[in-house]
Amino acid sequence: EIGRPYQDISHILYKTNGFYIAGRKNVIKADYAYQKNERSEFDSHTTGQNLEEPELFFSISTHTANVILESEYSKDLTSTSGISGITQTNIGKGRPFIPNFENYGTGAFYIQSLGVDRFTFEAGIRYDYEWQRIYKYQNGVVVSPSSQYSNVSGKFSVIYRHSMGL
């Protein structure tokens, strides 16, 4: 038997994915994952402390999902578009380590690819949005400020294949 101090850690991950071929030139892909991490830390015993309770406990749960559409318009012209989402919650007890929080995010993107001889040209755009709220004690009162963020980003690339072989 391991005495104090020690940690008790649990990690769970469930993940699934699939695809659907829509017509001859479109593929829809989807995936979903759930992850839960729990950590309890049992430090050195202090007077008056319940030995069954950890000094520090936190649990973070995460859900993620993605849906992607890959389309082929011709041998040289393709596109990829998709949406993604994430939710996270963290619950902690005991001494402060990571604040309790909620986090929700989503994103969407579109990428166009064109092949011309030895060149491939790609252009894309993405939008992301995230909302967060933390829960903390401040002067003995629970406060829960929230914040939100959004961003648009883009890309353009040129790829040159020196050799047309495999």
Buried (B, 14 or more C-beta within 10 A) or exposed (E): EEEEEEEEEEEEEEEEEEEEEEEEEBBBBBBBBBBBBBBBBBBEEEEEEEEEEBBBBBBBBBBBBBBBBBBBEEEEEBBBBBBBBBBBBBBBBBEEEEBBBBBBBBBBBBBBBBBEEEEBEBEBBBBBBBBBBBBEEEEEEEEEEEEEEEEEEEEEEEEEEEEEEE
